[in-house]
């Protein structure tokens, strides 16, 4: 069973913009992350480096949970709206994050979204 308080804390950290802190606290060392059908990235250090690179490329990144978090055993689904600003231009898109939690940590996360949302 996933700890609801841990999931809520994870969401609060993300909504506060503390993306790396959320990863350090809630992702397992061997975690994987996958965009749609892309190749998964593996290992916490790799995931954090990717996040830091993404954040450095943009003026701001804001995440907002759009609905109640859905949990079923060790599976968690979160619907997000992301607003990413680069060079003064803001673009928003929605995605579903599907996570597998084990022992209080995310071991697998996959993002589902329509890339066409991000076109200008």
N, CA, C and O of each residue as an XYZ file, in Angstrom:
480
protein
N       0.832     -1.192      0.000
C       0.000      0.000      0.000
C       0.869      1.246      0.000
O       1.886      1.323      0.690
N       0.451      2.192     -0.773
C       1.149      3.469     -0.827
C       0.667      4.345      0.320
O      -0.529      4.395      0.607
N       1.590      5.031      0.970
C       1.273      5.942      2.061
C       0.701      7.229      1.486
O       1.405      7.982      0.813
N      -0.589      7.483      1.753
C      -1.262      8.665      1.200
C      -0.577      9.955      1.630
O      -0.505     10.903      0.848
N      -0.071     10.008      2.862
C       0.608     11.221      3.337
C       1.887     11.478      2.539
O       2.216     12.627      2.248
N       2.602     10.419      2.190
C       3.828     10.585      1.399
C       3.488     11.103      0.003
O       4.177     11.976     -0.525
N       2.428     10.563     -0.590
C       2.019     11.015     -1.927
C       1.607     12.486     -1.869
O       1.980     13.267     -2.744
N       0.851     12.864     -0.857
C       0.426     14.267     -0.721
C       1.631     15.185     -0.509
O       1.664     16.297     -1.037
N       2.613     14.729      0.255
C       3.825     15.526      0.456
C       4.585     15.664     -0.859
O       5.094     16.739     -1.175
N       4.661     14.585     -1.618
C       5.307     14.629     -2.931
C       4.625     15.677     -3.811
O       5.298     16.508     -4.420
N       3.300     15.640     -3.880
C       2.546     16.593     -4.696
C       2.804     18.021     -4.213
O       3.002     18.922     -5.028
N       2.802     18.232     -2.905
C       3.040     19.572     -2.354
C       4.424     20.091     -2.737
O       4.573     21.266     -3.070
N       5.428     19.232     -2.693
C       6.784     19.644     -3.091
C       6.824     20.042     -4.563
O       7.423     21.055     -4.923
N       6.183     19.240     -5.410
C       6.157     19.545     -6.837
C       5.436     20.863     -7.082
O       5.919     21.705     -7.840
N       4.281     21.047     -6.443
C       3.527     22.287     -6.637
C       4.279     23.503     -6.110
O       4.049     24.620     -6.572
N       5.173     23.297     -5.150
C       5.997     24.389     -4.612
C       7.229     24.652     -5.476
O       7.997     25.574     -5.201
N       7.417     23.845     -6.516
C       8.571     24.023     -7.395
C       9.837     23.364     -6.887
O      10.917     23.599     -7.429
N       9.722     22.541     -5.855
C      10.882     21.853     -5.276
C      11.041     20.484     -5.947
O      10.970     19.443     -5.294
N      11.256     20.512     -7.264
C      11.277     19.284     -8.055
C      12.403     18.341     -7.642
O      12.176     17.147     -7.444
N      13.604     18.873     -7.513
C      14.748     18.026     -7.161
C      14.600     17.501     -5.737
O      14.919     16.343     -5.468
N      14.120     18.340     -4.826
C      13.903     17.876     -3.445
C      12.881     16.745     -3.414
O      13.045     15.785     -2.661
N      11.823     16.847     -4.227
C      10.821     15.775     -4.304
C      11.463     14.491     -4.802
O      11.180     13.407     -4.294
N      12.325     14.619     -5.794
C      13.002     13.437     -6.335
C      13.929     12.821     -5.290
O      13.934     11.606     -5.093
N      14.705     13.661     -4.631
C      15.644     13.147     -3.624
C      14.911     12.444     -2.484
O      15.403     11.452     -1.946
N      13.743     12.954     -2.119
C      12.997     12.383     -1.001
C      12.186     11.153     -1.403
O      12.065     10.216     -0.615
N      11.629     11.139     -2.617
C      10.632     10.129     -2.932
C      10.956      9.188     -4.090
O      10.148      8.307     -4.384
N      12.082      9.329     -4.750
C      12.435      8.387     -5.809
C      13.491      7.424     -5.281
O      14.427      7.828     -4.591
N      13.330      6.160     -5.612
C      14.316      5.145     -5.233
C      15.592      5.345     -6.048
O      15.553      5.921     -7.136
N      16.704      4.877     -5.530
C      17.980      5.012     -6.240
C      17.940      4.365     -7.622
O      18.625      4.814     -8.541
N      17.146      3.322     -7.766
C      17.065      2.587     -9.034
C      15.834      2.971     -9.863
O      15.471      2.256    -10.796
N      15.200      4.079     -9.533
C      13.949      4.487    -10.200
C      14.148      4.690    -11.702
O      15.248      4.971    -12.179
N      13.032      4.535    -12.429
C      13.034      4.830    -13.862
C      11.919      5.825    -14.156
O      10.929      5.910    -13.430
N      12.105      6.577    -15.239
C      11.154      7.599    -15.669
C      11.051      7.513    -17.182
O      12.060      7.383    -17.877
N       9.811      7.586    -17.695
C       9.590      7.394    -19.126
C       8.577      8.407    -19.642
O       7.534      8.617    -19.022
N       8.879      9.033    -20.771
C       7.970      9.957    -21.447
C       7.196      9.183    -22.504
O       7.786      8.625    -23.429
N       5.864      9.148    -22.364
C       5.024      8.429    -23.324
C       5.648      7.076    -23.657
O       5.891      6.279    -22.751
N       5.911      6.798    -24.925
C       6.485      5.518    -25.325
C       7.988      5.557    -25.498
O       8.570      4.641    -26.079
N       8.630      6.612    -24.999
C      10.075      6.759    -25.161
C      10.866      5.772    -24.323
O      10.309      5.015    -23.528
N      12.148      5.797    -24.515
C      13.066      4.931    -23.761
C      13.138      5.421    -22.312
O      13.331      6.615    -22.085
N      12.989      4.533    -21.333
C      13.085      4.967    -19.933
C      14.494      5.447    -19.579
O      15.494      4.917    -20.063
N      14.539      6.463    -18.723
C      15.794      6.891    -18.101
C      15.855      6.173    -16.757
O      14.832      5.999    -16.094
N      17.051      5.759    -16.357
C      17.160      4.939    -15.149
C      18.214      5.472    -14.181
O      19.266      5.973    -14.578
N      17.892      5.346    -12.912
C      18.809      5.717    -11.846
C      18.561      7.139    -11.368
O      18.433      8.063    -12.171
N      18.494      7.303    -10.056
C      18.162      8.601     -9.465
C      19.114      9.703     -9.903
O      18.669     10.813    -10.197
N      20.398      9.429     -9.953
C      21.362     10.464    -10.371
C      21.080     10.921    -11.794
O      21.158     12.115    -12.085
N      20.758     10.002    -12.673
C      20.436     10.339    -14.059
C      19.152     11.164    -14.123
O      19.068     12.134    -14.877
N      18.152     10.772    -13.328
C      16.882     11.487    -13.322
C      17.054     12.915    -12.809
O      16.494     13.851    -13.378
N      17.820     13.082    -11.745
C      18.043     14.420    -11.194
C      18.827     15.277    -12.182
O      18.498     16.447    -12.377
N      19.851     14.717    -12.804
C      20.628     15.481    -13.797
C      19.732     15.926    -14.947
O      19.854     17.055    -15.422
N      18.840     15.058    -15.397
C      17.913     15.416    -16.462
C      16.975     16.527    -16.038
O      16.704     17.445    -16.813
N      16.478     16.452    -14.819
C      15.566     17.477    -14.290
C      16.272     18.819    -14.172
O      15.731     19.856    -14.556
N      17.480     18.784    -13.641
C      18.239     20.036    -13.506
C      18.517     20.653    -14.870
O      18.436     21.872    -15.021
N      18.842     19.835    -15.865
C      19.065     20.337    -17.219
C      17.802     20.948    -17.807
O      17.854     22.008    -18.430
N      16.659     20.278    -17.611
C      15.383     20.791    -18.106
C      15.048     22.129    -17.445
O      14.644     23.076    -18.119
N      15.215     22.200    -16.137
C      14.916     23.442    -15.419
C      15.822     24.582    -15.874
O      15.376     25.724    -15.982
N      17.087     24.278    -16.141
C      18.042     25.312    -16.575
C      17.706     25.854    -17.958
O      18.069     26.987    -18.277
N      17.026     25.076    -18.778
C      16.666     25.483    -20.143
C      15.444     26.403    -20.185
O      15.151     26.997    -21.223
N      14.738     26.520    -19.073
C      13.475     27.253    -19.060
C      13.505     28.365    -18.018
O      14.226     28.294    -17.023
N      12.692     29.404    -18.278
C      12.591     30.509    -17.319
C      11.854     30.065    -16.067
O      12.254     30.406    -14.955
N      10.784     29.308    -16.241
C      10.040     28.780    -15.097
C       9.272     27.538    -15.501
O       8.906     27.353    -16.662
N       9.039     26.696    -14.512
C       8.253     25.475    -14.677
C       7.317     25.404    -13.482
O       7.760     25.376    -12.333
N       6.013     25.375    -13.762
C       5.013     25.362    -12.697
C       4.094     24.168    -12.914
O       3.533     23.999    -13.997
N       3.941     23.343    -11.884
C       3.047     22.201    -11.934
C       1.893     22.388    -10.980
O       2.075     22.857     -9.857
N       0.703     22.023    -11.425
C      -0.507     22.113    -10.604
C      -1.313     20.831    -10.773
O      -1.652     20.440    -11.890
N      -1.610     20.189     -9.667
C      -2.454     18.990     -9.689
C      -3.873     19.416    -10.066
O      -4.392     20.393     -9.525
N      -4.503     18.687    -10.993
C      -5.830     19.063    -11.474
C      -6.971     18.270    -10.852
O      -8.127     18.679    -10.954
N      -6.673     17.155    -10.216
C      -7.741     16.337     -9.643
C      -7.196     15.578     -8.439
O      -6.013     15.655     -8.110
N      -8.078     14.859     -7.807
C      -7.650     14.021     -6.687
C      -6.631     13.000     -7.182
O      -6.711     12.522     -8.314
N      -5.693     12.682     -6.335
C      -4.714     11.639     -6.654
C      -5.413     10.291     -6.540
O      -6.126     10.024     -5.572
N      -5.199      9.455     -7.536
C      -5.809      8.128     -7.532
C      -4.767      7.095     -7.115
O      -3.667      7.056     -7.664
N      -5.119      6.270     -6.149
C      -4.189      5.245     -5.688
C      -4.884      3.890     -5.686
O      -6.084      3.777     -5.437
N      -4.092      2.881     -5.970
C      -4.571      1.502     -5.926
C      -3.372      0.647     -5.544
O      -2.525      0.340     -6.383
N      -3.306      0.271     -4.286
C      -2.146     -0.478     -3.810
C      -0.896      0.365     -3.945
O      -0.791      1.426     -3.330
N       0.053     -0.096     -4.745
C       1.296      0.630     -4.958
C       1.298      1.482     -6.210
O       2.342      2.003     -6.601
N       0.136      1.634     -6.852
C       0.046      2.432     -8.069
C      -0.623      3.765     -7.767
O      -1.603      3.833     -7.025
N      -0.076      4.818     -8.355
C      -0.574      6.182     -8.140
C      -0.700      6.860     -9.492
O       0.190      6.746    -10.334
N      -1.806      7.566     -9.703
C      -2.001      8.361    -10.918
C      -2.303      9.797    -10.511
O      -3.153     10.045     -9.655
N      -1.601     10.738    -11.131
C      -1.775     12.165    -10.846
C      -1.988     12.882    -12.167
O      -1.222     12.692    -13.112
N      -3.021     13.702    -12.236
C      -3.266     14.528    -13.418
C      -2.697     15.910    -13.129
O      -3.074     16.564    -12.156
N      -1.783     16.341    -13.991
C      -1.078     17.613    -13.811
C      -1.366     18.572    -14.967
O      -1.648     18.148    -16.087
N      -1.290     19.867    -14.674
C      -1.163     20.893    -15.706
C       0.198     21.557    -15.468
O       0.503     22.041    -14.378
N       0.988     21.556    -16.523
C       2.314     22.168    -16.481
C       2.307     23.443    -17.308
O       1.776     23.470    -18.418
N       2.890     24.486    -16.769
C       3.094     25.716    -17.513
C       4.597     25.966    -17.531
O       5.228     26.161    -16.492
N       5.145     25.953    -18.728
C       6.589     26.111    -18.915
C       6.814     27.407    -19.676
O       6.269     27.614    -20.760
N       7.627     28.271    -19.088
C       7.927     29.556    -19.711
C       9.378     29.557    -20.165
O      10.289     29.263    -19.391
N       9.573     29.893    -21.434
C      10.919     29.991    -22.010
C      10.952     31.221    -22.903
O      10.076     31.423    -23.744
N      11.975     32.035    -22.705
C      12.124     33.274    -23.477
C      10.853     34.115    -23.418
O      10.457     34.723    -24.412
N      10.220     34.145    -22.257
C       9.036     34.957    -22.050
C       7.743     34.394    -22.600
O       6.692     35.016    -22.445
N       7.786     33.229    -23.242
C       6.587     32.613    -23.823
C       6.174     31.428    -22.954
O       6.945     30.493    -22.736
N       4.923     31.493    -22.458
C       4.401     30.416    -21.610
C       3.568     29.455    -22.443
O       2.753     29.867    -23.268
N       3.789     28.170    -22.211
C       2.993     27.117    -22.849
C       2.539     26.162    -21.753
O       3.295     25.827    -20.841
N       1.295     25.736    -21.867
C       0.742     24.806    -20.878
C       0.329     23.507    -21.547
O      -0.062     23.485    -22.714
N       0.423     22.438    -20.794
C      -0.073     21.147    -21.258
C      -0.486     20.320    -20.055
O      -0.067     20.583    -18.928
N      -1.312     19.319    -20.310
C      -1.765     18.418    -19.264
C      -1.198     17.035    -19.505
O      -1.007     16.603    -20.642
N      -0.932     16.347    -18.393
C      -0.403     14.993    -18.486
C      -0.903     14.162    -17.317
O      -1.344     14.692    -16.297
N      -0.826     12.867    -17.486
C      -1.067     11.928    -16.401
C       0.269     11.288    -16.058
O       0.977     10.776    -16.925
N       0.591     11.329    -14.788
C       1.790     10.671    -14.283
C       1.342      9.385    -13.585
O       0.575      9.422    -12.623
N       1.831      8.254    -14.081
C       1.513      6.959    -13.484
C       2.766      6.479    -12.767
O       3.818      6.315    -13.384
N       2.649      6.256    -11.465
C       3.797      5.901    -10.633
C       3.579      4.544     -9.968
O       2.458      4.171     -9.620
N       4.672      3.827     -9.805
C       4.695      2.599     -9.004
C       5.541      2.910     -7.767
O       6.711      3.276     -7.880
N       4.944      2.760     -6.606
C       5.616      3.013     -5.332
C       5.921      1.685     -4.640
O       5.103      0.764     -4.650
N       7.121      1.599     -4.035
C       7.499      0.459     -3.203
C       8.277      0.983     -2.012
O       9.214      1.766     -2.169
N       7.898      0.560     -0.843
C       8.594      0.948      0.386
C       8.732      2.466      0.508
O       9.784      2.965      0.907
N       7.667      3.200      0.164
C       7.658      4.646      0.342
C       8.399      5.432     -0.723
O       8.603      6.637     -0.572
N       8.806      4.769     -1.798
C       9.566      5.431     -2.867
C       8.959      5.109     -4.229
O       8.369      4.048     -4.434
N       9.121      6.050     -5.148
C       8.719      5.823     -6.532
C       9.818      5.007     -7.201
O      10.982      5.409     -7.205
N       9.448      3.858     -7.767
C      10.430      3.023     -8.456
C      10.261      3.105     -9.969
O      11.183      2.804    -10.726
N       9.064      3.520    -10.399
C       8.810      3.637    -11.830
C       7.788      4.745    -12.043
O       6.785      4.822    -11.333
N       8.050      5.602    -13.023
C       7.106      6.665    -13.364
C       7.044      6.793    -14.878
O       8.063      6.777    -15.569
N       5.822      6.920    -15.368
C       5.619      7.101    -16.805
C       4.642      8.250    -17.008
O       3.619      8.342    -16.330
N       4.975      9.120    -17.952
C       4.151     10.278    -18.251
C       3.387     10.046    -19.547
O       3.960      9.597    -20.539
N       2.100     10.353    -19.536
C       1.248     10.234    -20.713
C       0.702     11.617    -21.049
O       0.021     12.238    -20.233
N       1.002     12.095    -22.249
C       0.514     13.389    -22.698
C       0.568     13.440    -24.219
O       1.237     12.636    -24.868
N      -0.155     14.406    -24.760
C      -0.154     14.632    -26.207
C       0.878     15.720    -26.509
O       0.660     16.873    -26.138
N       1.983     15.397    -27.163
C       3.016     16.407    -27.442
C       2.493     17.599    -28.248
O       3.084     18.678    -28.203
N       1.396     17.419    -28.982
C       0.838     18.527    -29.777
C       0.395     19.683    -28.880
O       0.291     20.817    -29.347
N       0.134     19.415    -27.607
C      -0.249     20.477    -26.676
C       0.824     21.547    -26.546
O       0.514     22.696    -26.231
N       2.068     21.190    -26.780
C       3.183     22.107    -26.532
C       3.543     22.941    -27.761
O       4.428     23.794    -27.695
N       2.873     22.703    -28.859
C       3.159     23.496    -30.047
C       2.514     24.865    -29.921
O       1.419     25.005    -29.377
N       3.206     25.864    -30.431
C       2.819     27.241    -30.290
C       1.591     27.665    -30.929
O       1.219     28.835    -30.836
